[in-house]
């Protein structure tokens, strides 16, 4: 009897430990892992990123953006992209970067057409020969209510530039963006 109680208590301890490990791994502090970029892992490592890197982040002008901007700009409330990432209304903007540079991406978005959709942060990295290195991306859920989303990334080894895309995530998704911003570190000016 005593041995049976001891086994039951040991099993309970293992179940509690397993549950605690799983809950910690799925908690609010966990970050999705991006295979091509290094997301910032903890609050202590979040850099101060305040320098505006990209042009026209509120879509007030087409300056800096690719040709799809004209097709996506349907009114004064940002841009609408999709359905799907291959739609001609998807557009992008290149910005300078170097290996190890950290960036904060900010998007304000909502669904367009359907109550729910997915938006996506996407940066394609290139090297000094303009060859594709890797992609950093993260999808996020949008609804009819506009919300702000953030994503921290680090430029991979060999990067000299990134291309920021304004794109929905899925083939049926249509997303309205009112902001797509890239922030980086302030550059120290030489005297």
Phi and psi in degrees as a GROMACS rama.xvg file:
@    title "Ramachandran Plot"
@    xaxis  label "Phi"
@    yaxis  label "Psi"
@TYPE xy
-61.8085  -37.9474  UNK-2
-66.9508  -37.5861  UNK-3
-65.096  -41.7212  UNK-4
-64.6396  -41.4838  UNK-5
-62.3409  -40.792  UNK-6
-65.8205  -40.0799  UNK-7
-63.8088  -43.5349  UNK-8
-64.5754  -40.8039  UNK-9
-62.186  -40.1345  UNK-10
-64.3424  -40.8919  UNK-11
-63.7149  -40.916  UNK-12
-62.9755  -43.6525  UNK-13
-62.9641  -41.1678  UNK-14
-63.7622  -43.6964  UNK-15
-63.4514  -44.1872  UNK-16
-62.3563  -46.0689  UNK-17
-60.431  -45.3164  UNK-18
-61.6391  -42.4699  UNK-19
-63.5813  -40.6758  UNK-20
-65.1702  -46.0898  UNK-21
-63.1329  -44.6412  UNK-22
-64.4739  -38.67  UNK-23
-64.2073  -41.6953  UNK-24
-66.6633  -25.9871  UNK-25
-103.026  6.08318  UNK-26
-71.7942  -179.996  UNK-27
-64.1568  -23.211  UNK-28
-81.9288  -11.3492  UNK-29
-75.0756  145.693  UNK-30
-120.901  141.402  UNK-31
-65.5251  144.168  UNK-32
-93.1473  126.662  UNK-33
-101.493  124.314  UNK-34
-65.5589  -24.9066  UNK-35
-107.643  -8.16261  UNK-36
-134.879  161.231  UNK-37
-105.831  98.5621  UNK-38
-64.7649  150.221  UNK-39
-66.4854  131.143  UNK-40
-91.2521  -27.7924  UNK-41
-146.183  164.241  UNK-42
-61.2504  -31.8047  UNK-43
-67.2601  -27.6543  UNK-44
-93.4773  -1.30451  UNK-45
-69.38  115.95  UNK-46
-76.6615  160.026  UNK-47
-83.0924  110.514  UNK-48
-121.013  103.595  UNK-49
-126.015  -9.08218  UNK-50
-79.6763  126.685  UNK-51
-70.0999  122.229  UNK-52
-99.0785  -45.3629  UNK-53
-94.1496  164.246  UNK-54
-96.136  143.254  UNK-55
52.6044  54.8286  UNK-56
-67.2418  -17.0553  UNK-57
-99.6555  8.75358  UNK-58
62.4005  29.8355  UNK-59
-72.3642  -26.3085  UNK-60
-140.712  161.647  UNK-61
-78.5652  -3.69695  UNK-62
-52.5376  124.606  UNK-63
88.4537  -22.0344  UNK-64
-89.1495  156.367  UNK-65
-76.1266  -179.387  UNK-66
-60.2346  -31.6615  UNK-67
-63.1824  -16.0987  UNK-68
-54.352  -45.7905  UNK-69
-60.566  -35.3297  UNK-70
-77.523  -28.2708  UNK-71
-84.7034  -24.276  UNK-72
-82.3346  94.4309  UNK-73
-100.528  -19.8621  UNK-74
-160.897  -169.637  UNK-75
-81.3461  2.69551  UNK-76
-102.67  50.6407  UNK-77
85.841  -142.546  UNK-78
-133.734  156.466  UNK-79
-123.08  124.285  UNK-80
-120.741  145.997  UNK-81
107.419  -178.832  UNK-82
-71.9947  140.97  UNK-83
80.6465  158.001  UNK-84
-77.732  -13.7504  UNK-85
-94.0278  0.739411  UNK-86
-63.5737  143.452  UNK-87
-64.3411  -11.8215  UNK-88
-87.1351  0.706774  UNK-89
-80.3809  140.314  UNK-90
-146.096  172.893  UNK-91
-150.46  171.402  UNK-92
-148.675  134.057  UNK-93
-92.224  146.971  UNK-94
-140.228  151.422  UNK-95
-72.906  148.12  UNK-96
-157.701  162.696  UNK-97
-139.671  158.192  UNK-98
-49.5931  131.475  UNK-99
90.1583  -13.1666  UNK-100
-61.9607  138.667  UNK-101
-104.548  143.498  UNK-102
-135.705  151.624  UNK-103
-117.878  122.467  UNK-104
-99.4284  136.027  UNK-105
-127.347  128.5  UNK-106
-127.775  137.983  UNK-107
-112.504  123.75  UNK-108
-150.847  160.456  UNK-109
-149.34  166.117  UNK-110
-77.6435  153.468  UNK-111
-130.396  122.94  UNK-112
98.2104  -59.4012  UNK-113
-108.06  157.4  UNK-114
-63.2441  -31.0927  UNK-115
-132.01  146.084  UNK-116
-157.937  -179.047  UNK-117
-125.791  132.537  UNK-118
-98.9626  177.458  UNK-119
-153.036  133.802  UNK-120
-83.6656  131.611  UNK-121
-147.712  125.435  UNK-122
-128.611  125.019  UNK-123
-97.501  128.276  UNK-124
-98.0771  142.003  UNK-125
-127.205  158.601  UNK-126
-99.5243  -172.999  UNK-127
-66.5093  -17.8905  UNK-128
-94.8281  13.0905  UNK-129
61.9498  27.0147  UNK-130
-91.1408  142.808  UNK-131
-62.6854  130.09  UNK-132
-99.7387  -56.4086  UNK-133
-168.477  175.653  UNK-134
-126.72  139.826  UNK-135
-111.394  123.556  UNK-136
-150.314  153.827  UNK-137
-151.827  126.626  UNK-138
-87.0627  155.539  UNK-139
-146.792  149.113  UNK-140
-82.8081  133.847  UNK-141
-122.736  151.95  UNK-142
-126.777  -172.612  UNK-143
-68.2053  -18.3383  UNK-144
-88.837  125.478  UNK-145
-66.2123  136.359  UNK-146
-135.464  160.828  UNK-147
-104.32  136.597  UNK-148
-125.298  147.475  UNK-149
-131.948  151.575  UNK-150
-150.466  127.558  UNK-151
-101.872  133.509  UNK-152
-140.056  164.183  UNK-153
-126.185  132.723  UNK-154
-63.4491  136.483  UNK-155
-75.2138  167.593  UNK-156
-56.4877  134.369  UNK-157
88.921  -6.43086  UNK-158
-71.5892  139.798  UNK-159
-122.742  -12.0072  UNK-160
-161.675  157.989  UNK-161
-125.855  150.538  UNK-162
-115.109  115.794  UNK-163
-89.1853  124.458  UNK-164
-102.094  145.971  UNK-165
-109.478  104.413  UNK-166
-151.684  147.789  UNK-167
-80.4733  170.162  UNK-168
-90.4521  -51.4051  UNK-169
-98.2222  168.26  UNK-170
-65.8141  -25.2975  UNK-171
-101.227  -5.33721  UNK-172
-77.0429  137.54  UNK-173
-126.952  124.06  UNK-174
-127.514  137.084  UNK-175
-98.798  122.712  UNK-176
-108.527  133.433  UNK-177
-110.312  -4.24318  UNK-178
-159.151  140.252  UNK-179
-146.434  102.84  UNK-180
-121.536  142.415  UNK-181
-116.871  122.53  UNK-182
-113.048  144.48  UNK-183
-137.721  -170.439  UNK-184
-77.4006  145.979  UNK-185
-64.8374  136.319  UNK-186
-82.3268  136.968  UNK-187
-79.6858  124.536  UNK-188
-82.4801  135.39  UNK-189
-79.0939  144.558  UNK-190
